[in-house]
Amino acid sequence: MAKCGVLGDKDSILLFKAVGLDVFFETDGDKANMRLHRMAKEGYAVIYVTESVYQKCKETTDEFASQAYPAIIPIPDISGIQGIGMTTLKQNVEKAVGVDILFNN
């Protein structure tokens, strides 16, 4: 079975532990980058990252974007929605389909 994990600040991700996901408390950009690389090597298929940490790890998330695994998915943290998750979803759909089918007005 594929492993799923969550990376971010303690207050935002602690509840994920209750549903069986592995949680890693990290807010420092350099340490979060190292943790993402370590999680990829350990076979995590899906890694949820709080939006604030996701911004600090942009280079690493871009590195893994061209690979099937791990899927790195930004999620809101306790400070609220920053829109990074929706922007990333939109970009991924455009890349896969070729056009913007989600927000095409």
LUMRO-139942 format. One record per residue (C-alpha): residue in three letters; residue number from 1; x, y, z. Coordinates in steps of 0.25 Angstrom, whole numbers, always signed. Layout:
<pts>
@resn = ALA; resi = NUM; u = X; v = Y; w = Z
...
</pts>
This chain:
<pts>
@resn = MET; resi = 1; u = +0; v = +0; w = +0
@resn = ALA; resi = 2; u = +5; v = +14; w = -4
@resn = LYS; resi = 3; u = +9; v = +23; w = +8
@resn = CYS; resi = 4; u = +2; v = +37; w = +10
@resn = GLY; resi = 5; u = +8; v = +48; w = +18
@resn = VAL; resi = 6; u = +6; v = +62; w = +22
@resn = LEU; resi = 7; u = +16; v = +73; w = +24
@resn = GLY; resi = 8; u = +14; v = +86; w = +31
@resn = ASP; resi = 9; u = +12; v = +94; w = +44
@resn = LYS; resi = 10; u = +7; v = +85; w = +56
@resn = ASP; resi = 11; u = -6; v = +93; w = +58
@resn = SER; resi = 12; u = -10; v = +91; w = +43
@resn = ILE; resi = 13; u = -7; v = +76; w = +41
@resn = LEU; resi = 14; u = -8; v = +69; w = +55
@resn = LEU; resi = 15; u = -22; v = +64; w = +52
@resn = PHE; resi = 16; u = -17; v = +57; w = +39
@resn = LYS; resi = 17; u = -10; v = +47; w = +49
@resn = ALA; resi = 18; u = -24; v = +43; w = +54
@resn = VAL; resi = 19; u = -28; v = +38; w = +40
@resn = GLY; resi = 20; u = -15; v = +30; w = +39
@resn = LEU; resi = 21; u = -6; v = +39; w = +31
@resn = ASP; resi = 22; u = +8; v = +41; w = +35
@resn = VAL; resi = 23; u = +11; v = +55; w = +39
@resn = PHE; resi = 24; u = +23; v = +63; w = +39
@resn = PHE; resi = 25; u = +24; v = +76; w = +46
@resn = GLU; resi = 26; u = +33; v = +86; w = +39
@resn = THR; resi = 27; u = +32; v = +101; w = +35
@resn = ASP; resi = 28; u = +46; v = +104; w = +31
@resn = GLY; resi = 29; u = +48; v = +104; w = +16
@resn = ASP; resi = 30; u = +62; v = +97; w = +16
@resn = LYS; resi = 31; u = +57; v = +86; w = +26
@resn = ALA; resi = 32; u = +44; v = +85; w = +18
@resn = ASN; resi = 33; u = +52; v = +83; w = +5
@resn = MET; resi = 34; u = +60; v = +72; w = +11
@resn = ARG; resi = 35; u = +48; v = +65; w = +17
@resn = LEU; resi = 36; u = +41; v = +65; w = +4
@resn = HIS; resi = 37; u = +53; v = +58; w = -3
@resn = ARG; resi = 38; u = +54; v = +48; w = +9
@resn = MET; resi = 39; u = +39; v = +45; w = +8
@resn = ALA; resi = 40; u = +40; v = +43; w = -7
@resn = LYS; resi = 41; u = +52; v = +33; w = -5
@resn = GLU; resi = 42; u = +44; v = +26; w = +6
@resn = GLY; resi = 43; u = +33; v = +23; w = -4
@resn = TYR; resi = 44; u = +22; v = +33; w = -1
@resn = ALA; resi = 45; u = +12; v = +34; w = -13
@resn = VAL; resi = 46; u = +4; v = +46; w = -8
@resn = ILE; resi = 47; u = +10; v = +57; w = +1
@resn = TYR; resi = 48; u = +0; v = +68; w = +6
@resn = VAL; resi = 49; u = +8; v = +81; w = +9
@resn = THR; resi = 50; u = +2; v = +93; w = +15
@resn = GLU; resi = 51; u = +1; v = +105; w = +6
@resn = SER; resi = 52; u = +11; v = +113; w = +14
@resn = VAL; resi = 53; u = +22; v = +102; w = +14
@resn = TYR; resi = 54; u = +18; v = +99; w = -1
@resn = GLN; resi = 55; u = +23; v = +113; w = -4
@resn = LYS; resi = 56; u = +36; v = +111; w = +3
@resn = CYS; resi = 57; u = +38; v = +98; w = -5
@resn = LYS; resi = 58; u = +35; v = +103; w = -19
@resn = GLU; resi = 59; u = +48; v = +98; w = -25
@resn = THR; resi = 60; u = +46; v = +84; w = -19
@resn = THR; resi = 61; u = +31; v = +83; w = -23
@resn = ASP; resi = 62; u = +35; v = +88; w = -37
@resn = GLU; resi = 63; u = +46; v = +77; w = -37
@resn = PHE; resi = 64; u = +35; v = +66; w = -34
@resn = ALA; resi = 65; u = +24; v = +72; w = -43
@resn = SER; resi = 66; u = +29; v = +65; w = -55
@resn = GLN; resi = 67; u = +29; v = +51; w = -48
@resn = ALA; resi = 68; u = +17; v = +42; w = -45
@resn = TYR; resi = 69; u = +21; v = +41; w = -31
@resn = PRO; resi = 70; u = +21; v = +47; w = -21
@resn = ALA; resi = 71; u = +8; v = +55; w = -24
@resn = ILE; resi = 72; u = +11; v = +68; w = -15
@resn = ILE; resi = 73; u = -3; v = +74; w = -12
@resn = PRO; resi = 74; u = -4; v = +88; w = -5
@resn = ILE; resi = 75; u = -14; v = +89; w = +5
@resn = PRO; resi = 76; u = -19; v = +102; w = +14
@resn = ASP; resi = 77; u = -13; v = +104; w = +27
@resn = ILE; resi = 78; u = -19; v = +110; w = +40
@resn = SER; resi = 79; u = -16; v = +124; w = +34
@resn = GLY; resi = 80; u = -26; v = +122; w = +23
@resn = ILE; resi = 81; u = -27; v = +119; w = +8
@resn = GLN; resi = 82; u = -16; v = +126; w = +0
@resn = GLY; resi = 83; u = -21; v = +121; w = -13
@resn = ILE; resi = 84; u = -8; v = +113; w = -16
@resn = GLY; resi = 85; u = -16; v = +100; w = -17
@resn = MET; resi = 86; u = -26; v = +104; w = -27
@resn = THR; resi = 87; u = -15; v = +111; w = -35
@resn = THR; resi = 88; u = -7; v = +98; w = -35
@resn = LEU; resi = 89; u = -19; v = +90; w = -39
@resn = LYS; resi = 90; u = -22; v = +99; w = -50
@resn = GLN; resi = 91; u = -8; v = +98; w = -56
@resn = ASN; resi = 92; u = -8; v = +83; w = -55
@resn = VAL; resi = 93; u = -21; v = +82; w = -62
@resn = GLU; resi = 94; u = -17; v = +91; w = -73
@resn = LYS; resi = 95; u = -4; v = +83; w = -74
@resn = ALA; resi = 96; u = -12; v = +70; w = -75
@resn = VAL; resi = 97; u = -23; v = +74; w = -84
@resn = GLY; resi = 98; u = -17; v = +86; w = -92
@resn = VAL; resi = 99; u = -28; v = +96; w = -88
@resn = ASP; resi = 100; u = -34; v = +102; w = -76
@resn = ILE; resi = 101; u = -46; v = +94; w = -74
@resn = LEU; resi = 102; u = -48; v = +98; w = -60
@resn = PHE; resi = 103; u = -49; v = +113; w = -60
@resn = ASN; resi = 104; u = -52; v = +116; w = -75
@resn = ASN; resi = 105; u = -62; v = +127; w = -75
</pts>
